Amino acid sequence: MGKPADLLQGTLDLLILRTLGTGPKHGWAIAKRIGQVSDDVLQVTQGSLYPALHRLEHQGWLSAEWERTDGGRERKVYALTAAGRRQLAHEIRNWQRLSGAVGLVVREA
Amino acid sequence: MRPLTRLRHRVRALWHGADLDRDLNREIASHIDDEVEDLVARGVPIPEARRQAGLRFGSIPAATEAAREARSVSVLENFARDLRYGWRGLVRQPALLVAAVTSIALGVGANLTLFSLASHLLFSVPSAASPERLVQVRTGNGSHVPFRGWADLEASGVLEGVAGYRLEFSVNWRHGSDVTSVLPMLVTANYFDVVGVPVADGRAFGAAEARADLEPRLAVLTDRFRRRHFGRDDVVGRVLTFNDQPYTVVGVLPPGSRSMAPLGVEPDVYLPLAPSLAPAIAAPRTSVVQLIGRLAPGQSVEQARAALSVTASRLADDYGDPEFGVITHVGRVGGAGQTDAFDVVAVFFVVLMVVAGVVLLIACANVAGLLVARSAARRREVAMRVALGATRGRLLQQFLAESLLLSAAGAAGGLAVMSLAAAWLGRVSLPIPLPVQLHATLDGRLLAFGAALVVVSTLVSGLAPALHATRRATASGIRGGGGPAGRGRFGMRRVLVAGQVAASSLLLVIALVFVRNLLLTAEVDPGFDVDRVLVARVEFVEGRQGSAAGPVVERVLDRIRATPGVQSAAFTDSVPLTLFFGASVGTELRIGPGPDPVRADFNRSVIGPGFLETLGIAVRGREFTASDRSGAEPVAVVNDTFARQYFPGTDPIGQRIEDPRKDRPAAWTVVGIAGDSRYRTLGEGRVPALYLSGLQADAPDRLTHVVARTSGEPEAFGAQVREAVLAVDPSAVVTTETMESALAFAFLPSRIGAQVLGALGALGAALAMVGLHGVIAYSVSQRTPELGVRMALGASRRSVAALVVRESAGLVAVGLAVGLGLGLLATRPLAAFLVTGLNPSDPAAFAATAVLLVGVSLLAVWRPVRRATRINPLVALRTD
C-alpha cells in the first residue's frame, strides 16, 4: 500500500475548517476526527497540520486559545471565526463544483 | 477586518518570533502527549506508544520551519537572522572576508571617486537662493552679450531679475611689495541681489552702491582666497589693492560656495563690473557679460523664453544688432547648460565610468569565486537545511544576505578609498592657470549611487554562487566529502576567472593604447624649438599697456634684449600649445587675385618682431620687423599649410589677403611663409595659420607674453625678465616658466587619459590575478590525491608543474582571446582622443597586454604550482 492519498492542494484547509464547523477542537482532535470520519482514508500528517493551522489563524479564519484540561495538561484549542465560517461556505461551494466536474469527466469521458 | 487581524499577527510575530516558536513547541508536545494517551488507552505499552507517537508526528523541525514560513513575517525575521548567521560564518574565515571586502572596496572606491568628481564638475548647482528659479540666458551674440543688452533687459522687468557676470582672467593684487594675479568674477551691481549668494561674514554689495558708473571699490572674497592669504583673520572692512585701486572688502563667502563658473572653476574675488576693470562695457557691440535670470515664482522656463524673445528682439531693433534679438538658450543653472565644453567632459567621464564599472565587475567576480569555493565546502550544511524543510528561496535569501554583508562592508571601505583619493585630488595642481577645485564630497547623490552599487555588487557577486549552491542541494550532499561532485561548481569558478581575465585584458589594452598615445605625444615635433626658451606672461593693469603706437611691452623688450645671455626676445598674444594658443578663426577672406571671398579656417596669432626667430620657426621671405607698425603697410605671414591650401600653385609672397567685413574691413600683404607648427594640440593635423604684426594691432591687450631664447638654462633668466618688466611698470604681474613646462598643458589630456586608465587597468588586472591565484590554489588542493598518485607512479616534478600551469594557461588563453577581441571593438571609438597616426588597434598595445597578462598570471600561479610539486605522495594518499 502506498502512502495514504496525498491531500489535494488546498483541501486540507477545507477539511480543517469543516471539522471545526462542529465546534472548537485542538490539533490532535482535528487530525483524529478527519481520520475517523474518512474511515482512515484521509491521514493528515502532523507535519502539515500545524503549519496549516497557523496559516489559517494568521489569515483570521481561526482563533486560538490555550486551555487547561481536566488532567492538568495544556492544549491549544482552535475555533472558527466569523470570517472562517464564510470561508468554509465558500470552500464547500468550490469543492462541490470541482468534485461534480471531476465526477462528470470520470463518468462521461 | 481580516487584513487588520493579519497585520496584528504579523507585527506580533515579528516582535515575538521566539515566543511563537515556543508556543508551537508546546503545541507539538501536547499533540504527542495526546497521541501517547490514545495509544495507551488502546493497550499499547507506554514506551512503545511514545516511539510510535514520535514516528507518526514526523519531522518536528520541518513542521516548525513550515509554521514559521506560514507566519510570513519570515522575510524580515529571517533576514535579520541571516545577517547574524552570515556574519558569524564570515568572521570565522577572516582571509575570505578581507579578500572579498578589499576587492569590493577598491572597485566601489574607484566608482565613487569618479562619480563624485563627475557630479561635482558637471552637475553641481551654484550656491544661490532658490537656484531652481535661476536660468542661464544666451543670445545670438554667443555666451556673452554687450553690457547695455544686460542693462536694458534688467530695466525692462521681463524676469524677476537679470544679472550679468564675467569671469575675467586676472586682476593684479598688490600686497606689500608683491604683485600677484588673482582670478576675479566681475559682476553687475545687482548680481548678489538677483542670485542671492549666501555670505558667511559681512555682506554682499547691493545694486544701488555698486553701479558701474560709480566705479565702486567694493569686494567680496571667497573663503579659499581669504584662508590662503589671511588665515582666520577678520578681513571685512580691510582695503585691498586691485589694479592699483583701493577696494574695501565688504564680505566673505562661506567655504564650499560654488560659483557660476563652469567645471569647478572658483574665482578668488567678486568685484563690481566697472569701466576701469573692463573698458569694453562701454563698447555697444562688444560682448562682455554672461546673463543669469531669476524667474518670477510660478514662471516657467518656456514663458521666460517667450518673454525674453519679445523684449530682446525689440531691443535688437533699437541697437541695430539683430543677433541680440535671438534667444538661443534659456535653461536652469548647473548641468548641461553651464558650458559648451559640457559634452566633451561628459563623454570623457562616461568612458571612465564604464571602465570603472568593469573594474567593479572584476572585483565582484572575485567575490563570487570566493563564495563558490566556500559553498562547495558548505554543501553538507545546505543539504541538511534542505532535509530539514528549508525551501530554495529561503536558502537563496540566506546566501544573498551574506553577499549583502560583504558588499556593504566593501562599500564602506570604498568610501574610505574615495576620501583618500579625494585628499590626494585636492592636492593635485593641474598645469592650467585656472584654480580648478577637484572635490570628492559626500552628499545625497553620492550616497544614493553608493547604495545602488551595493545592490549591484550584492547581486553580481552573490546570485550566481547562491543559485549554484542551492541547485544540487539534495540529501545526497549530507554524505559529504569533496570529490568529483565539486567539479560543476568548480567549472563555474573557471568561467568567472576566464571572464575576469577577459575584462582585465580589455582594460589593459585600452590603458596601454593611451600610454602609447602619451609616448607618441612626447615624440611629436611641435614645429618649434622648445629648448632654452623662457615664456613670461605679463599682465598690465588695465590702461597701462600703452597705445597702439607705443605698447609698453616694447620698452620691456629693449631691456630684456640688452640682458647678457638673451639671444633674442619677442612679444606675442599667444604661445602655441598653451591655454593661450591664439584664436581659432573661421571667416570669409578674399585671398589673392580671386574676386570672391572664400571660407577660411585658420589659427591666428598676433606677434611682435623676432617671434618666429626666437621660437626657431623657419621663414621664407621675412618675418615682422620693428617697422611693421601702424601707419606702415599692413603685412601678414602665413604658414606652409595656409599657403598650400589658400594659394594653390602660386607664391603667396606679395599677394593680398582681405577681410571684407563691413564694419571693419582690413587687408594685408603677405611678406613671409613660416614653417608649420602645432598650435592647439599636439595631436592636431596640419592647421593653416595666419600671423599678424602686433605693432599694427588696434590696441594692445593688457595680457601679453614675452618669449626669450637664452644661451643657458632658461630658468636662470626668470628673475631678470621680471625685473625688466617691473622696471618699466611696477604694477604689472609677471609669471615666468620654461617653454618645456608651459607645454605640460598640451600633454594634460594624454597624461590624464594614460594615468587614470592605466591605474584602473592595473587595478582590474591585479584583482583578476587574485581570482586566478585563488582558483588554481583551490584546484591544486582538490587535486592533491591525484597529483600524489601521479608522483607515486613516477611523474616528475616538472611534469606535475606543467600539468597545473597548463590548467591556468587554458583559462588565461581563453580570457585573453575574448578580452583582446573585445578590445578591437572597444578601442575604435577612442580614436578621436588619440594622436593622429596612432592606430587604435595598436599592435604594440595588444602585444604588450598579452605579454603582461601572461607574465602576471605566471606570478599568480607560482605559489600553487610550487605547492603541487612539493606534494608528498604518502601524505597525499592518506588524506582521501
Chai-1 contact restraints between the chains, C-beta under 6 A:
chainA,res_idxA,chainB,res_idxB,connection_type,confidence,min_distance_angstrom,max_distance_angstrom,comment,restraint_id
A,G27,B,H31,contact,1.0,0.0,6.0,A-B,restraint_1
A,W28,B,H31,contact,1.0,0.0,6.0,A-B,restraint_2
A,W28,B,D34,contact,1.0,0.0,6.0,A-B,restraint_3
A,T45,B,G58,contact,1.0,0.0,6.0,A-B,restraint_4
A,Q46,B,F57,contact,1.0,0.0,6.0,A-B,restraint_5
A,G47,B,G58,contact,1.0,0.0,6.0,A-B,restraint_6
A,G47,B,S59,contact,1.0,0.0,6.0,A-B,restraint_7
A,G47,B,A62,contact,1.0,0.0,6.0,A-B,restraint_8
A,G47,B,A63,contact,1.0,0.0,6.0,A-B,restraint_9
A,Y50,B,A63,contact,1.0,0.0,6.0,A-B,restraint_10
A,Y50,B,A67,contact,1.0,0.0,6.0,A-B,restraint_11
A,P51,B,A66,contact,1.0,0.0,6.0,A-B,restraint_12
A,P51,B,A67,contact,1.0,0.0,6.0,A-B,restraint_13
A,P51,B,A70,contact,1.0,0.0,6.0,A-B,restraint_14
A,H54,B,A67,contact,1.0,0.0,6.0,A-B,restraint_15
A,H54,B,A70,contact,1.0,0.0,6.0,A-B,restraint_16
A,R55,B,A70,contact,1.0,0.0,6.0,A-B,restraint_17
A,H58,B,H9,contact,1.0,0.0,6.0,A-B,restraint_18
A,G60,B,R2,contact,1.0,0.0,6.0,A-B,restraint_19
A,G60,B,T5,contact,1.0,0.0,6.0,A-B,restraint_20
A,G60,B,R6,contact,1.0,0.0,6.0,A-B,restraint_21
A,E74,B,S30,contact,1.0,0.0,6.0,A-B,restraint_22
A,R75,B,S30,contact,1.0,0.0,6.0,A-B,restraint_23
A,K76,B,E27,contact,1.0,0.0,6.0,A-B,restraint_24
A,A83,B,R2,contact,1.0,0.0,6.0,A-B,restraint_25
